[in-house]
């Protein structure tokens, strides 16, 4: 029973789901004390401290790849997306961030047209339009001032979409561990250069467990997602992940007293509807 692809996909997605919820809360707590640069730095250091011994134990042959340049390009987009996501986390409510993040599926459909040569069907056009309307309802440009956090959340969604499309290609030749190792290694180089310009240590001992949680959750989230992508298509994975929106809204209300207005509910609903139409178009 547990060996069936559907059950294994669900279990790996549970790992992704739990890890992302933990990273959302841990990231919010950590960035209350240190800059996003330093959160990203410690995230990468902790990740490498975990992955490098595993690579050495199994033999460095597990890191062999014929796609090094593709890994670097993919991780450049992912680094920018992750930085934007953490920065948005410090500026806007959790539910708003995750709702905008879910436009990733809409952006993925657009990117796949150019990167993978996918066909633009009527349902995909409808899904893209509904998704954009959802963004407009949440952001309401012209009616309220567009917040920087909303723009960073949108940038992160586009960056994650590029990353997901490229990851699916990378996994055709490299396994999940190899892909994860090069993600952490590449981003450690990038963020180390930035961190040296603005070095900062936590002012409170209470911040260190949150930084550790960010590092571990980032690893388990990406590894779980990569394993799920190897077992099932993106439509199955995305539908399971939809439950993250209401749960994050509950977390934001419970932990940070963040409210949810009617515009967020309608906008998030439209974005999720657009995703569902897009998923059906891909079947």
C-alpha positions in Angstrom: 0.0 0.0 0.0 2.7 2.5 1.1 4.7 1.6 -2.0 2.0 3.0 -4.4 3.1 6.2 -6.1 0.0 8.0 -4.9 0.7 7.3 -1.2 4.4 8.1 -1.5 3.6 11.3 -3.2 1.1 12.3 -0.5 3.8 11.5 2.2 6.4 13.5 0.5 4.0 16.4 0.0 3.2 16.2 3.8 6.9 16.7 4.4 6.9 19.7 2.0 3.7 21.1 3.6 4.9 20.8 7.2 8.3 22.2 6.3 6.9 25.2 4.6 4.6 26.0 7.5 7.6 25.8 9.9 9.8 27.9 7.6 7.1 30.6 7.3 6.9 31.0 11.1 10.6 30.5 11.8 11.4 33.0 9.0 9.1 35.6 10.5 10.6 35.1 14.0 14.2 35.2 12.8 13.8 38.3 10.6 12.5 40.2 13.6 16.1 40.1 15.0 18.4 39.8 12.0 18.4 40.9 8.3 17.1 38.8 5.5 20.7 38.6 4.2 21.8 36.9 7.5 18.8 34.5 7.6 19.6 33.4 4.0 23.3 33.0 5.0 22.6 30.9 8.1 20.0 28.9 6.1 22.7 28.0 3.5 25.4 27.3 6.1 23.1 25.0 8.1 22.0 23.2 4.9 25.6 22.6 3.8 26.6 21.4 7.3 23.9 18.7 6.9 24.4 17.8 3.2 28.2 17.7 3.0 28.7 14.9 5.5 26.0 12.9 3.7 27.8 13.4 0.4 31.1 12.4 1.9 29.6 9.3 3.5 28.0 8.2 0.3 31.0 9.1 -1.9 31.4 12.3 -3.9 30.2 10.5 -7.0 26.7 11.3 -5.8 27.5 14.9 -6.8 28.4 14.0 -10.4 26.4 16.0 -12.9 26.5 16.9 -16.6 24.2 19.9 -15.9 26.4 22.2 -13.7 25.6 25.3 -15.7 21.9 24.6 -15.6 22.1 24.1 -11.8 23.8 27.5 -11.5 21.2 29.3 -13.6 18.3 27.6 -11.9 19.7 28.4 -8.4 20.2 32.0 -9.4 16.5 32.4 -10.1 15.7 30.5 -6.9 18.0 32.6 -4.8 16.3 35.8 -6.0 12.9 34.3 -5.4 13.8 33.1 -1.9 15.3 36.4 -1.0 12.2 38.2 -2.2 10.0 35.7 -0.3 11.8 36.3 3.0 11.7 40.1 2.5 8.0 40.0 1.8 7.6 37.9 4.9 8.8 40.9 7.0 6.4 43.3 5.3 2.9 41.8 4.7 0.6 39.3 6.5 1.3 35.6 6.1 -2.0 34.8 4.3 -1.4 37.6 1.8 2.1 36.4 1.1 1.1 32.8 0.5 -1.9 33.8 -1.6 0.3 35.8 -3.9 2.9 33.0 -3.9 0.2 30.6 -5.4 0.3 32.7 -8.6 3.5 30.6 -9.2 1.3 28.1 -11.0 0.0 30.8 -13.3 3.5 32.0 -14.0 4.7 28.4 -14.6 2.1 28.0 -17.3 3.3 31.2 -19.0 7.0 30.3 -18.7 6.3 26.7 -20.0 5.0 28.3 -23.2 8.5 29.6 -24.0 10.8 27.3 -22.1 9.1 24.0 -22.8 7.1 24.9 -25.9 3.8 24.1 -24.3 0.6 24.9 -26.2 -1.6 27.8 -25.1 -5.1 26.4 -24.8 -8.4 28.3 -24.1 -8.5 26.9 -20.5 -5.0 28.1 -19.9 -5.8 31.6 -21.1 -8.9 31.6 -18.8 -6.8 30.4 -15.9 -4.1 33.1 -16.5 -6.7 35.9 -16.7 -8.5 34.7 -13.5 -5.2 34.5 -11.7 -4.3 38.0 -12.6 -7.7 39.3 -11.6 -7.1 37.6 -8.2 -3.8 39.5 -7.9 -5.5 42.8 -8.7 -8.2 42.1 -6.1 -5.6 41.5 -3.4 -3.3 44.4 -4.4 -6.0 46.8 -5.6 -3.7 49.2 -7.5 -5.2 52.7 -7.9 -7.6 52.1 -4.9 -4.9 51.6 -2.3 -1.1 52.1 -2.3 0.6 49.0 -3.6 2.9 47.8 -0.8 6.5 46.8 -1.4 5.9 43.5 0.3 3.2 42.7 -2.3 5.7 43.4 -5.1 8.4 41.2 -3.5 5.8 38.4 -3.0 5.0 38.7 -6.7 8.6 38.6 -7.7 9.2 35.5 -5.6 6.3 33.8 -7.3 7.8 34.5 -10.7 11.2 33.3 -9.6 9.8 30.1 -8.0 7.9 29.4 -11.2 11.2 29.6 -13.2 12.9 27.4 -10.6 10.2 24.7 -10.7 10.2 24.5 -14.5 14.0 24.2 -14.5 14.0 21.7 -11.6 11.6 19.4 -13.5 14.2 19.4 -16.3 17.2 18.8 -14.0 15.5 15.8 -12.3 15.4 14.0 -15.6 19.2 13.3 -15.2 20.1 14.2 -11.6 18.5 12.9 -8.4 16.9 14.9 -5.7 19.9 14.9 -3.4 22.3 16.2 -6.1 19.8 18.9 -7.1 19.4 20.0 -3.5 23.2 20.0 -2.9 23.9 22.3 -5.8 21.1 24.6 -4.8 22.5 25.0 -1.3 26.1 25.3 -2.5 25.4 27.8 -5.2 23.3 30.0 -2.9 25.9 29.8 -0.1 28.4 31.4 -2.5 25.9 34.1 -3.4 24.7 35.0 0.1 28.2 34.9 1.6 29.3 37.7 -0.7 26.2 39.7 0.4 26.5 38.9 4.1 30.2 40.1 4.2 28.9 43.6 3.2 26.4 43.7 6.1 27.5 41.2 8.7 25.2 40.8 11.7 24.8 38.3 14.5 21.6 37.7 16.4 21.2 39.9 19.4 19.2 37.3 21.3 19.9 33.6 22.0 16.3 32.9 21.2 16.9 33.7 17.6 19.3 30.8 17.0 16.7 28.0 17.3 14.6 29.9 14.7 17.6 30.1 12.3 18.2 26.4 12.8 14.6 25.7 12.1 14.8 27.8 8.9 17.8 25.8 7.7 16.4 22.4 8.4 12.9 23.3 7.1 14.4 24.6 3.8 16.2 21.4 3.2 13.3 19.1 4.1 10.9 21.2 2.0 13.0 21.2 -1.2 14.0 17.5 -0.8 10.4 16.5 -0.2 9.1 18.5 -3.2 11.8 17.1 -5.5 10.9 13.5 -4.5 7.2 14.3 -5.0 8.0 15.7 -8.5 9.8 12.5 -9.4 6.7 10.4 -8.5 3.8 12.5 -9.7 2.9 15.4 -12.0 2.6 19.0 -10.9 -1.2 18.9 -10.9 -1.4 16.3 -8.1 1.2 18.2 -6.1 -0.4 21.6 -6.4 -3.8 20.4 -5.4 -2.4 18.9 -2.2 -0.6 22.2 -1.5 -3.8 24.3 -1.8 -4.6 23.6 1.9 -1.6 25.7 2.9 -3.5 28.9 2.2 -6.2 28.6 4.9 -3.7 27.1 7.4 -1.2 29.9 7.0 -4.1 32.4 7.4 -5.0 30.6 10.7 -1.3 30.8 11.8 -1.1 34.5 11.0 -4.3 35.2 13.0 -3.3 32.9 15.9 0.4 33.9 16.3 0.5 37.5 15.0 -3.1 38.7 15.3 -3.3 39.3 11.5 -6.7 39.8 10.1 -8.1 38.5 6.8 -10.3 41.0 4.8 -12.9 40.2 2.1 -10.5 41.3 -0.7 -7.9 38.7 0.4 -10.5 36.0 0.5 -11.9 36.8 -2.9 -8.4 37.3 -4.4 -7.1 34.1 -3.0 -10.2 32.3 -4.2 -9.7 33.6 -7.7 -6.0 32.6 -7.7 -6.9 29.1 -6.5 -9.7 28.8 -9.1 -7.2 29.9 -11.8 -4.8 27.2 -10.6 -7.5 24.5 -10.7 -8.5 25.4 -14.3 -4.9 25.4 -15.3 -4.4 21.9 -13.7 -7.4 20.6 -15.6 -6.0 22.0 -18.8 -2.8 20.0 -18.3 -4.6 16.7 -17.8 
